[in-house]
Amino acid sequence: MFRLTQYMRELVEPTPIRERRGSGPVKPVVIWNLTRRCNLRCRHCYTTSADVSFPGELSTDQVKGVMQDLKEFGIPALILSGGEPMSRPDFFELADHAKALGFRYLALSTNGTRIMDSAAERVAELGFDYVGISIDGIGAKNDWFRGVDGAYAAALHGVRECKKRGVKVGLRFTITDGNAHMLEDMLDLCDSEGVDKFYLSHLVYAGRGDKHRGDDTQHARTRRAMDILIDRAWVAVAENEPLEIVTGNNDADAVYFLKWVQRNFDEKRAAHVEEHLGAWGGNSSGLGVANIDPLGQVHPDTYWSDYTVGNVKQTPFSALWTGEDPMLATLRQRPRPLKGRCGACAFKQVCGGNTRIRALQVSGDPWAEDPACYLSNAEIGLGDEEFTDRLKVTPFRGKRHDPAHRFF
């Protein structure tokens, strides 16, 4: 995850570098797909979920046992996801158990359609640190994207029920060619509903997302989306507005932001931001993030379903994560053994090689270049060619604010 607003603040209030990788075993954020069952049928669903029962999912007692191991291992955060995690009949029992264990950060990732009435009260009472609700467009566009009429209205109701009870809420928006034009509308929705965080997710080629990889945004539209987000993040920081903006699943976003900083600020501030981005290090699959799927299988991240480190039914997560798995070991290398444009890129220390699963799905090689990198060769230090037609963007017509004179 690239925390755009956080690094934007470094331009205003610089802070010392805080290295994320200390000594000892790596402690990842764990995203746990508690179930594959879901009441929606999203075009980009990486778990290919459906509204049916799937055999072999962990029992209540098994989940509680794994939670105990995660707590003792000292993970920094636990995110309960799905499918739709609230589809599990024992969801609140499991969430209550996680809260009682005292995880430092406990979040819920949901489509929001089940957060109504008594369920909304339970969500609030549990005291989740954050609830992320997926909405992929306004009105009928979201319903088409998510495969069920009325999904937008139900999700928005869930947002309002959370906000009414003081729960920190974020909207997750997966951008594609079909909904990219609604990005500014989504940001306006965040403002009007008092949403705390906006998460733009780039499409990952996994599950139905791989089936519909042709929906992925053209590079020009991705760049324009980043221009919009950078402008909004700058306004939020400059005017002390509350909305936090983050992006996920395309770590080239950090390099694109760095280029913006270099164009608009002095060398000292640009070097400071680059140092912070280098300490962050980009893609964290197999290092700072891990996944447990509904069957108990452990993966380097939520999208690597075809690569399994082991199963928590047989081996504790803590042992699997600190074992000698070869893929985890290679993912943790810096630099990784990248090839093509990614291997030759001058910003590997910032991006970390981007999303490896896209490279694997397209080329069969997890170390090949990521096809979703939207930066030109010139921008990543590989040449001086002009932008190709696919990289030329429509001039930005939003409310542009000049960063150069805002504070300095």
Secondary structure, 3 states (H helix, E strand, C coil): CECHHHHHHCCCCCCCCCCCCCCCCCCCEEEEECCCECCCCCCCCCCCCECCCCCCCCCHHHHHHHHHHHHHHCCCCEEEECCCHHHCCCHHHHHHHHHHHCCCCEEEEECCCCCCHHHHHHHHHHCCCEEEEECCCCCHHHHHHHCCCCHHHHHHHHHHHHHHCCCCEEEEEEECCCCHHHHHHHHHHHHHHCCCEEEEEECCCCCHHHHCHHHCCCHHHHHHHHHHHHHHHHHHHHCCCCCEEEEECCCHHHHHHHHHHHHHCCHHHHHHHHHHHHHHCCCCECCCEEEECCCCEEECCCCCCCCCCEECCCCCHHHHHCCCCHHHHHHCCCCCCCCHHHHHCCCHHHHCCCCHHHHHHHHCCCCCCCCCCCCCCCCCCCCCCCCCHHHCCCCCCCCCCCHHHCCC
